[in-house]
């Protein structure tokens, strides 16, 4: 199923070629290079805050690993760029600094942009989960809520509540207001 949330820029690019040299702000979708678009200032601010929160927590808790923004990663069907992704120390050690992660990170966050189509965002999160991601966050800046999806749960959090990781980065939590204000 093709996703239309990105403008198609090139056709018939092999997965291997794309993974070896992934262009910035691009995804490989069904053999085509597609541009991620629709980022706003609010989107960027939330991405930065979430990156900072996850990064600070993995350092202070001693869990290690790395937090990335817009990292190209392989799903079962495509190469995607999660807005924010956490990789365990074991995965960082195993793969090092490859041009494209050969698997889906265990924890990702997608921040919904005004041009995103809701159904496609949910399908993208499910694609991550189907490809080995343990926990996918979908952040809705305008409605100010966060959906966390795992293989067995779908939980929502809104202003006034505290969101926490369910399977990855044990013990991490942050006020929704802090991320989305």
Wavefront OBJ file of the C-alpha trace (Angstrom):
o trace
v 0.000 0.000 0.000
v 1.573 3.312 -1.057
v 1.598 6.206 1.368
v 0.790 9.666 -0.023
v 2.060 11.791 2.848
v 5.338 12.400 1.023
v 6.046 13.843 -2.392
v 7.612 11.287 -4.724
v 10.906 12.580 -6.108
v 12.399 9.593 -7.901
v 11.271 6.199 -9.061
v 12.925 2.793 -9.278
v 15.676 3.295 -6.713
v 16.939 0.055 -5.252
v 16.670 -0.467 -1.528
v 20.403 -1.227 -1.346
v 21.336 2.033 -3.116
v 19.063 4.056 -0.869
v 20.333 2.403 2.336
v 23.956 2.998 1.307
v 23.401 6.725 0.766
v 20.071 7.937 2.231
v 19.267 11.538 1.236
v 18.267 13.895 4.055
v 14.536 14.216 4.804
v 13.759 11.326 2.455
v 12.211 7.897 2.858
v 12.252 4.874 0.536
v 8.645 3.903 -0.077
v 7.741 1.147 -2.510
v 10.840 1.631 -4.665
v 10.564 5.405 -4.771
v 12.347 8.194 -2.938
v 9.724 10.262 -1.132
v 10.239 13.525 0.732
v 8.943 13.918 4.270
v 7.136 17.214 4.322
v 4.914 19.381 6.470
v 7.266 20.039 9.390
v 6.339 23.168 11.312
v 8.097 25.143 14.029
v 5.866 23.448 16.612
v 6.759 20.019 15.189
v 10.461 20.847 15.402
v 10.138 22.147 18.970
v 8.358 18.985 20.143
v 10.921 16.814 18.329
v 13.726 18.670 20.094
v 12.041 18.401 23.509
v 11.405 14.684 23.159
v 14.974 14.097 21.965
v 16.268 16.052 24.983
v 14.006 14.202 27.455
v 14.869 10.717 26.185
v 18.576 11.605 25.909
v 18.729 13.092 29.423
v 16.937 10.088 30.870
v 19.115 7.460 29.191
v 22.182 9.283 30.570
v 20.872 9.913 34.117
v 19.462 6.387 34.470
v 22.674 4.800 33.212
v 20.766 2.813 30.567
v 22.967 4.099 27.779
v 22.155 3.738 24.117
v 21.568 6.634 21.752
v 18.721 8.930 20.772
v 18.464 10.056 17.149
v 16.270 12.420 15.162
v 15.325 11.672 11.562
v 17.460 8.507 11.541
v 16.924 6.346 8.442
v 15.885 2.841 9.476
v 14.723 -0.259 7.665
v 11.252 -1.650 8.268
v 10.030 -4.903 6.762
v 8.834 -2.992 3.683
v 10.518 0.397 3.513
v 13.188 2.763 4.787
v 11.601 5.281 7.151
v 12.834 8.243 9.181
v 11.312 8.310 12.646
v 11.101 11.828 14.063
v 12.804 10.573 17.251
v 14.239 7.097 17.911
v 16.013 5.396 20.798
v 18.456 2.537 20.241
v 19.707 0.304 23.014
v 23.448 0.099 23.805
v 23.468 -3.398 22.274
v 22.091 -2.156 18.942
v 24.476 0.806 18.857
v 27.392 -1.565 19.517
v 26.169 -4.082 16.946
v 25.656 -1.640 14.062
v 27.856 1.387 14.758
v 27.523 4.325 12.393
v 25.935 2.709 9.349
v 24.295 5.024 6.769
v 20.889 3.391 7.454
v 19.887 1.294 10.457
v 19.179 -2.193 9.080
v 16.267 -2.663 11.486
v 13.580 -0.660 13.214
v 14.563 0.960 16.535
v 12.802 -0.418 19.619
v 11.341 3.006 20.547
v 10.207 5.599 18.021
v 8.108 8.759 18.021
v 6.282 10.286 15.091
v 5.060 13.863 15.440
v 1.978 14.540 13.355
v 2.347 17.428 10.911
v -0.554 19.457 9.487
v -0.122 17.762 6.095
v -0.169 14.221 7.516
v -3.176 12.002 6.918
v -4.274 10.290 10.138
v -4.772 6.850 8.628
v -1.273 6.940 7.125
v 0.322 7.891 10.450
v -1.414 4.963 12.168
v -0.321 2.628 9.360
v 3.250 3.922 9.648
v 3.281 3.254 13.407
v 1.898 -0.236 12.775
v 4.601 -0.762 10.131
v 7.228 0.046 12.772
v 5.618 -2.383 15.221
v 5.347 -5.106 12.572
v 9.077 -4.624 11.907
v 10.311 -5.167 15.466
v 9.684 -1.812 17.134
v 8.490 -2.421 20.687
v 6.890 0.959 21.343
v 5.658 3.672 18.963
v 4.599 7.121 20.126
v 2.333 9.242 17.946
v 2.362 12.860 19.087
v -0.536 15.130 18.111
v 0.655 18.741 18.624
v -2.627 20.496 17.791
v -4.992 18.307 19.811
v -2.292 18.001 22.482
v -2.325 14.301 23.097
v 0.043 11.375 22.738
v -0.838 7.845 21.683
v 1.503 5.013 22.667
v 1.194 1.808 20.686
v 2.741 -1.560 21.519
v 1.850 -4.993 20.170
v -0.715 -5.393 22.957
v -1.725 -1.854 24.029
v -2.886 1.486 22.713
v -2.830 4.177 25.388
v -3.645 7.874 25.124
v -2.361 10.748 27.238
v -3.479 14.375 27.213
v -2.638 17.655 28.937
v -2.522 17.297 32.706
v -1.282 13.709 32.521
v 2.127 12.101 32.574
v 3.270 9.929 29.690
v 5.746 7.142 30.292
v 7.525 4.521 28.256
v 5.944 1.081 28.452
v 8.609 -1.375 27.247
v 11.733 0.619 26.406
v 13.646 3.085 28.656
v 12.071 1.648 31.839
v 11.181 4.342 34.357
v 11.053 7.256 31.902
v 8.127 9.653 32.275
v 7.393 13.266 31.419
v 4.416 15.589 31.788
v 2.485 15.916 28.533
v 2.282 19.679 29.217
v 6.111 19.853 29.239
v 6.359 18.254 25.791
v 3.424 19.922 24.094
v 3.135 23.356 25.736
l 1 2 3 4 5 6 7 8 9 10 11 12 13 14 15 16 17 18 19 20 21 22 23 24 25 26 27 28 29 30 31 32 33 34 35 36 37 38 39 40 41 42 43 44 45 46 47 48 49 50 51 52 53 54 55 56 57 58 59 60 61 62 63 64 65 66 67 68 69 70 71 72 73 74 75 76 77 78 79 80 81 82 83 84 85 86 87 88 89 90 91 92 93 94 95 96 97 98 99 100 101 102 103 104 105 106 107 108 109 110 111 112 113 114 115 116 117 118 119 120 121 122 123 124 125 126 127 128 129 130 131 132 133 134 135 136 137 138 139 140 141 142 143 144 145 146 147 148 149 150 151 152 153 154 155 156 157 158 159 160 161 162 163 164 165 166 167 168 169 170 171 172 173 174 175 176 177 178 179 180 181
